[in-house]
């Protein structure tokens, strides 16, 4: 079983295909695990391994990965796992595709190491709007955390609540401030979401604020549009893998 060990954290990952490295960051909120890709309108592992060296991973404390709850810098701890895995695999430059919480991880990666990600795809990014603050507490992190604490004698409810408040207490996309977005030079393809955790306006705001963005709307409106969505993503990633301009 491929595992990357970083201190007390154990990260399970899988690799597929060959070519330019592509890191996948799965949907599922705090349960961002490889298995969630099979629930999407298309599975990027199956499709993109034809052109890329695909690296998929279970984030800490979901799937087959484990680790502490970092209540001081939760987003940073997850991103340290992700970038550390790339270091472990000997990967410098990479592409990324993230869905849901994966989009916020990607933006944090860019903040941490601005020149490392060559380009990326933000699928249905999460974001805070007036009507959805409780959604993240009630559906994303608190039930997950309560289940984790119940089976982990090393964790306490107090730590969980501090962790949740710190990770989900921000605004916009949670992991980085809105002010950072206009300074990002990485080319990013944005596919807005269509529900409460993935508000359409968050995706549209990101596409407008990012200096080198491309926007694909209605990307999963019906089964008939999915092949076109896949083609757009493939073309975008191939272009940037070969060093093309946005």
N, C-alpha and C positions, 0 to 999 in steps of 0.2 A: 504494500500500500504506500503510494508516494506521500510523504509527509515532510513539511518544512518546520523545523523546530526553532523557535525564537524565544529564549528564556523559558517562561512557564507556558508559553503559547505553542500549540501544535496545530498546524494548518494542513488540512488535506487538500490535495489538488490533483488534477488530471490534465494530461497533454494529448493533443490530437494533431495529425497532419504535419506539414512542414512548410517552411517559408518564413516570411517576416512575422515576428511575434505579435500576437493579438491577445490581450488580456480581457477576459470576460468577467463582468461583475454582475451577479445575478439579481433579479427582483426578489421580492419576498419580505421586505422590511428587515427586521432583525433576524429573520430566518433566510437570509440571502445565501442559498446553497445551490450547488450544481443542479440538483434535481428540479429546481423551479423553472429551468429553461424549457423543460418539456411541456409546461403549461402555457407557453407563449403562442402567439399566432404562427410563429415559425421558430424552430430550434436552431440558434446560430452555431451550436457545436456541430450539428450535422451538415450544415450548409457551408460554413466558412472554413472548415478544416480542409476543404478542397484547394484553397488558395493560401492558407496561412498556418503558421504554427500556433494553434489555439491553446491557451492556458486558462482552465476554469478552476475555480476554487470555492470551497466552503468557508465563509467568514467565521471568525472565532465565535464559539458558543452556538453554532448551529451545524446541522449535518454531522460530519465526522471531525469537525475542528473544535478545539477547546482553548480556553484562556481566561485570564482575570477580567474583571470588570474595572476598567480605568475610568474612575469618576472625575479625574482631573482633566483629561484630554481624550475623551472617547473617540471622536472622529480621527484624531491623530494616531491613536493606537491601532485602529483598523487600517489606516493608510500605511502605517509602518509595517504591518503584516504584509500588505499587498506589494509595496515597493521592496520589502525585504525578500519576498518570494522571487521577484524578478532578479534581484541580486544573486540569490541562491542558484538560480537557473542560468546565470551568466548573461543576462539580458540587459542591455543599456537602453537603446531606443526601442520603442514599442508603440503599437496602436492599442486602443481600448474601445470596448463597447459595454455600456452599462445600462441597465434598465431599473426604473424605480429608484431605490436607494443607491444603486450602482452609479447613477448619474452624479449624485452628491459626492460619492467616494472619488469619482474621476476629477471633479472640480477641486477637491482637497488635494489630490495627487499633483495637480497642476500648480496649486499654490505652493506646495512643498518643493517640487522640482520642476520649475517652469519649462525647461528645455527638453525634458526627457520624453514626454508623450508626443509622438509625431502628429497624431490626429486622433479624433475619437467620435463616437456616436452616442448621443444622449437620448435614450428611449424613455418616454413617459416619465420625465423627471418629477420627483416629489417637490412640493413647495408649500409654504404657509400662505394661506389667504384667510380673509376674515371669517369664513364659515367652517374651517376645518381643523382648528387647533386641537379640539378634543379627539378627533379621529386618530391622531398620532399617539396620544396617550392610551386611548381605550382599545385600539385595534393593532397598533404597531409594536409598542415597546412594553407596556405594563403586563399584559397577559403572558408574553414571551418571558419577561423577567421573573414573574411569579413562579412560572413552571421551572425555570432554571434554578432559582433559589431553593425550591422545594426538593430538588434532587442533588444539590451541591452543598454539603455541610460547611464548606469554606466560605460561602457567601451569606450575607445578611440582607434583610429587607431594607435597612437603612442605606446600605451601599447601593442597592438597586435604585432606590428613589433619587439618590444624588446623581447616579449615572444617567438616569432617564431625564432628570431636570437639566443636566448639563448638555446632553446630546441633543435633546429636542426642545430646548428652551430658547433657541435663536429664532431667526426669521428667514424669509425668502427660501433658500435651499438648505438651510440649517448648518451645513458644513463650512461654508465660507460666507463672507459678507457680500451684500449686493455691490458694494464699491469695488470689489476685486474684479467683477466680471468684465467691465470695459477694458481692463488691462491685460486680459488673457490673449496671448498671441497664437495659441494652439488652434488650428482649424477644427471646428466641431459641427457635426450634422445633428440637428435637433428635430426630434419627433415628439411633439407635444402629447400629453395624456388627455384623458377625457372623463376623469372621475374625481371624487373628493381628495384622495391622497395624491393624485397626479393632476393638478388643475391645469386646464388648457392655458390659462393666462400665465402660468409659470413658464411653460415651454415657449410661449410667444415672447415673453419678456426676455428670456435668455437669448433667443434668436436675435432680438433687436439690440440687446446690449453687447453681445459678443462681437468683436471687430471682424472676425473671420468665420462667420457662421453660415451654414446652409440650412434651409428649413424644408421639412417634408410634413405636410398636414394630411389628415384623413388617411393615414398610412395603414389603418386596420379597420376601416369603416365597413368593409365587407370582405368575404373570402376572395372575391375577384381582384381586389387591389393588392393582396399580399405578394403575389409574384413581382409586381412593379416595385413594392417596398424593398424586397430582397435585392432586386437589381440595382436600385439606387444605393443601398448600403454597400453592396459589393463594389460598385464602381467607385464610390467615395474612398473606401479603404484601399482598393488597388492603386488608385491614383496617388494617395499619400504614402503608401508603402514604397512606391517607385520614386518618391520625392517630388511629385507634381504639386503645383500651386493650387490653392483653393479657388 
